[in-house]
Amino acid sequence: MRVIIDSNVIVSAMRSNRGHSYSLVSNIGRDPRWRLSISGPLLQEYTEQVFAHAPIPGWSRTHCDNFLDYICASATWSDVYFLWRPLLPDPDDHMVLEAAVAASAQFIISFNKNDLAAAEGFGIQIVTPREFMLHYLT
């Protein structure tokens, strides 16, 4: 399965080492049942969000760089050739949708299910980290 992980899940995993977000992000590239796909614009969004939340205790610049390197090394890259704008209410979500369409992803994992509902028109399911872990990885 190919998946796209929204930056809100990445930030949630940074904030707590408990819960489904952390478990999911910790298994990027390790669980053969699914594969994270990213694009250049989505990586830029990850980078902005990771460094915006870097004041989290224990997260130095080096930790942030290493975390992003881990994601890059573990993910499959997709090139975005078409922009699907403006389909979503939040402009920052467009890069999530565009990465998902470019990767032919089956899932977008996000806490903003309502904002990404248009992805279902592309055959992409929107699920929370908990839903993905409990319903698709058990």
C-alpha positions in Angstrom: 0.0 0.0 0.0 1.2 3.5 -0.8 0.4 6.2 1.7 0.8 9.9 2.2 1.2 11.1 5.7 0.0 14.7 6.4 2.4 17.0 8.3 0.0 17.1 11.3 0.7 13.4 11.9 4.5 14.0 11.7 4.2 16.8 14.3 2.1 14.6 16.5 4.7 11.9 16.4 7.4 14.5 17.4 5.3 15.7 20.4 4.8 12.3 21.9 6.4 8.9 21.7 3.1 7.3 22.6 0.1 6.8 20.3 -0.6 5.8 16.8 1.2 8.7 15.1 4.5 7.8 16.7 4.0 4.2 16.0 3.2 4.9 12.4 6.1 7.3 11.8 8.5 5.0 13.6 7.7 2.3 11.1 8.2 4.3 8.0 10.3 2.0 5.7 10.2 -0.9 8.2 6.8 -2.4 7.7 6.6 -4.2 4.3 2.8 -3.8 4.2 2.9 -0.1 3.4 5.2 2.5 1.9 5.3 6.2 2.5 5.4 8.4 -0.7 6.5 12.0 -0.7 7.1 14.7 -3.2 9.4 17.8 -3.1 6.6 20.2 -2.1 5.4 17.8 0.6 9.0 17.4 2.0 9.1 21.2 2.1 5.9 21.2 4.2 7.4 18.6 6.5 10.5 20.7 6.9 8.6 23.8 7.7 6.4 22.1 10.3 9.3 20.1 11.9 11.4 23.3 12.4 8.3 25.3 13.4 7.8 22.8 16.2 11.4 22.2 17.1 11.2 23.9 20.5 9.7 20.6 21.7 12.0 19.5 24.5 14.7 17.2 23.2 14.4 18.3 19.6 17.6 20.1 18.5 18.3 21.2 15.0 20.4 18.0 14.6 17.4 15.9 15.8 15.2 17.6 13.2 17.7 17.1 10.4 18.1 13.5 11.3 14.4 13.0 11.5 13.9 14.5 8.0 16.8 12.5 6.6 15.1 9.3 8.0 11.9 10.2 6.2 13.7 11.0 2.9 15.7 7.8 3.0 12.7 5.6 3.8 10.1 7.0 1.4 9.4 6.6 -2.2 9.6 9.8 -4.2 6.9 11.0 -6.6 7.1 13.8 -9.0 4.1 16.0 -9.2 3.2 17.0 -12.7 -0.3 18.3 -12.2 -1.7 20.7 -9.7 -5.2 20.0 -8.4 -6.0 23.5 -7.1 -8.2 24.9 -5.6 -10.0 21.7 -4.5 -9.3 22.0 -0.8 -10.2 24.7 1.8 -6.6 24.9 3.3 -4.0 25.8 0.7 -1.3 23.8 2.7 -3.3 20.6 2.0 -2.9 20.9 -1.7 0.6 19.4 -1.6 -0.7 16.4 0.3 -3.4 15.7 -2.3 -1.1 16.3 -5.2 1.5 14.0 -3.7 -1.2 11.3 -3.2 -2.4 11.6 -6.7 1.1 11.5 -8.2 2.0 8.4 -6.1 -1.3 6.6 -6.8 -1.6 6.4 -3.1 -4.4 4.3 -1.5 -4.4 6.4 1.7 -3.8 9.8 3.1 -3.2 9.6 6.8 -4.3 12.8 8.5 -6.2 14.3 11.4 -7.9 16.7 8.9 -10.3 14.2 7.3 -12.9 16.8 6.4 -10.4 19.2 4.8 -9.1 16.4 2.5 -12.5 14.9 1.6 -12.0 15.9 -2.1 -9.2 13.2 -2.3 -11.9 10.5 -2.2 -12.9 11.7 -5.7 -9.5 10.3 -6.8 -10.1 7.0 -5.0 -7.9 7.9 -2.1 -9.2 7.0 1.4 -8.6 9.5 4.2 -7.9 7.9 7.6 -6.5 8.9 10.9 -3.3 7.2 12.2 -5.4 5.1 14.6 -7.8 4.0 11.8 -4.9 3.0 9.6 -3.1 1.1 12.3 -6.2 -0.7 13.6 -8.1 -1.4 10.4 -5.4 -1.8 7.7 -2.4 -3.2 9.6 -4.0 -5.8 11.8 
